[in-house]
Amino acid sequence: MPVTDRIQRPSTAFDGAQRLAAGPLIEVALTVKAAVDAGAAGPLLIFDDATGRVVDVDLRGTRTEIAARLADPTPTETMAPPPPPPAATRGRGRPKLGVVGREVTLLPRHWDWLAAQPGGASVALRKLVEAARRDAGPDQRLRMARETAYRFMNAMAGDLSGYEEATRALFAGDRSGFEAQIADWPADIAAHARQLAFGAAP
């Protein structure tokens, strides 16, 4: 993931059950840093709005240092892929862009086609993946939205009344049942779960 995409990734921070900030990851992280310095009660959690996963940001040091670490392509957040092997065993790639080498198994005709593409196999594969992500059909988008909402709910609402029933309603596509189960949740948690699941305004 390019550096600019990482630091601009839409994110939401919570201070306990209250939404603290929403926006690009860099801005949300700095808001959380300010809250920590001001003695916020917490727990303070930052969520990646695209996946619902908690983003573990290193808040030590000054605002400038935090921003520099977020701009560093070395993966430190939970949304990033596992770190690459040590430098001594690192193969080809462009680590400054956060490129991670993985094994791909294809048939010979697939390799032949990839090799004939402009830029070679790696460029062609990246373009194919980006096109698939961009052109995801409604069923895939719906599944991803439900999984994103589930991850957020699991982190923030797992102990709340109606959680299991809300989860079942979420995956069943039963919006009215979902709304009924989250009605008594803290307002910001309910609103964010609803937004992730159904795209409703918070």
C-alpha positions in Angstrom: 0.0 0.0 0.0 1.5 3.4 -1.0 2.5 5.6 1.9 0.0 8.3 1.0 -2.8 5.7 1.0 -1.8 4.4 4.4 -1.8 7.7 6.2 -5.0 8.9 4.5 -6.9 5.7 5.1 -10.4 6.5 6.6 -10.4 5.7 10.3 -12.4 6.2 13.4 -11.2 6.5 17.0 -13.2 5.7 20.1 -12.6 6.9 23.7 -14.5 4.2 25.6 -18.0 4.2 24.1 -17.7 7.7 22.6 -16.5 8.4 19.1 -13.5 10.7 19.4 -12.5 11.4 15.8 -13.1 10.2 12.3 -11.1 10.9 9.1 -7.7 10.1 7.6 -5.6 7.9 9.8 -2.9 10.5 10.3 -5.4 13.0 11.7 -7.2 10.5 13.8 -3.9 9.3 15.3 -2.9 12.8 16.2 -6.3 13.4 17.9 -5.9 10.3 19.9 -2.4 11.4 20.9 -3.8 14.7 22.1 -6.5 12.8 24.1 -3.9 10.6 25.7 -1.8 13.6 26.7 -4.9 15.2 28.2 -5.6 12.1 30.3 -8.5 10.5 28.5 -10.1 7.7 30.4 -10.1 5.3 27.5 -9.7 2.7 26.4 -8.7 4.5 23.2 -9.0 2.5 20.0 -8.6 3.4 16.4 -10.5 1.4 13.7 -9.8 1.0 10.0 -13.1 1.9 8.5 -12.5 -0.3 5.4 -11.9 -3.5 7.5 -13.3 -2.9 11.0 -9.9 -3.9 12.4 -8.2 -2.2 15.3 -5.2 -0.2 14.1 -2.3 -0.3 16.5 -0.5 3.1 16.2 2.6 3.9 18.2 1.8 7.2 20.0 5.1 7.7 21.6 7.0 10.9 21.1 6.0 14.2 19.5 3.3 14.7 16.9 6.0 15.0 14.2 7.5 11.6 15.3 4.1 9.9 15.2 3.4 11.3 11.7 6.8 10.2 10.5 6.2 6.6 11.8 2.8 6.5 10.1 4.5 7.7 6.9 7.2 5.0 7.2 6.2 2.0 5.1 7.5 -0.5 7.7 4.2 -2.2 8.8 3.5 -1.4 12.4 -0.3 -1.4 12.4 -2.5 -4.5 12.6 -4.1 -3.6 9.3 -0.7 -4.2 7.5 0.5 -7.5 6.3 3.0 -9.6 8.3 6.5 -8.1 8.2 8.8 -9.4 5.5 11.8 -11.7 6.3 14.9 -10.2 7.8 17.0 -8.0 5.5 19.6 -10.7 5.1 17.1 -13.0 3.4 15.0 -10.4 1.6 14.5 -11.1 -2.1 13.5 -8.9 -4.9 11.0 -6.1 -4.3 10.6 -2.5 -3.5 10.6 -2.3 0.3 10.3 1.5 0.2 6.8 1.1 -1.2 5.8 -1.6 1.2 6.0 -4.3 -1.4 5.9 -7.8 0.2 7.0 -10.9 -1.7 4.6 -13.9 -1.6 4.5 -17.2 -3.5 1.9 -17.5 -6.3 1.1 -20.8 -8.0 -0.1 -20.6 -11.6 -0.3 -22.8 -14.6 2.3 -22.3 -17.3 -0.2 -20.6 -19.7 -0.9 -18.0 -16.9 2.8 -17.3 -16.4 3.2 -16.9 -20.2 0.3 -14.4 -20.4 1.7 -12.4 -17.4 5.2 -12.4 -18.8 3.8 -10.9 -22.1 2.1 -8.0 -20.3 3.7 -4.5 -20.1 5.8 -4.3 -17.0 5.9 -8.0 -16.4 4.1 -10.4 -14.1 4.2 -8.3 -10.9 2.8 -5.1 -12.5 0.1 -7.1 -14.3 -0.9 -8.9 -11.1 -1.1 -5.7 -9.2 -3.3 -4.1 -11.9 -5.6 -7.2 -11.9 -6.0 -7.1 -8.1 -6.8 -3.3 -8.1 -9.3 -3.7 -10.9 -11.0 -6.6 -9.1 -11.2 -4.5 -5.9 -12.6 -1.5 -7.8 -15.1 -3.5 -9.7 -16.4 -5.7 -6.8 -20.0 -6.7 -7.4 -22.8 -5.9 -5.0 -22.7 -9.3 -3.3 -19.0 -9.0 -2.5 -19.4 -5.4 -1.3 -22.3 -6.6 1.0 -20.3 -9.4 2.4 -17.3 -7.1 3.0 -19.6 -4.6 4.8 -21.0 -7.3 7.0 -17.6 -8.6 7.9 -16.3 -5.1 8.6 -19.2 -4.3 10.9 -18.8 -7.7 12.7 -15.1 -7.0 13.5 -16.0 -3.6 14.9 -18.9 -5.0 16.9 -16.7 -7.8 18.2 -14.2 -5.3 19.6 -16.6 -2.7 20.9 -19.9 -4.5 21.6 -19.0 -8.1 22.4 -20.2 -7.7 26.0 -23.3 -5.6 25.3 -26.8 -6.9 25.5 -28.1 -8.2 22.2 -24.7 -8.7 20.6 -25.2 -12.3 19.5 -28.7 -11.5 18.2 -27.4 -8.4 16.4 -24.6 -10.5 14.8 -27.1 -13.1 13.6 -29.4 -10.4 12.2 -26.4 -8.7 10.5 -25.3 -11.8 8.6 -29.0 -12.6 7.8 -29.4 -9.2 6.2 -32.2 -8.5 8.7 -31.8 -4.7 9.1 -34.9 -4.2 11.3 -33.8 -7.0 13.6 -30.3 -5.6 13.7 -31.7 -2.1 14.6 -33.8 -3.6 17.3 -30.9 -5.4 19.0 -28.6 -2.4 18.9 -31.2 0.1 20.1 -30.0 0.2 23.7 -26.2 0.3 22.8 -24.2 3.4 23.5 -25.2 5.8 20.7 -21.9 6.2 19.0 -21.2 2.4 19.0 -24.6 1.7 17.5 -24.3 4.5 14.9 -20.9 3.3 13.7 -21.9 -0.3 13.6 -25.0 0.7 11.5 -22.8 2.9 9.2 -20.3 0.1 8.6 -23.0 -2.5 8.0 -25.5 -0.6 5.9 -23.8 2.7 4.9 -26.2 4.8 6.9 -25.1 8.2 8.0 -23.8 8.1 11.6 
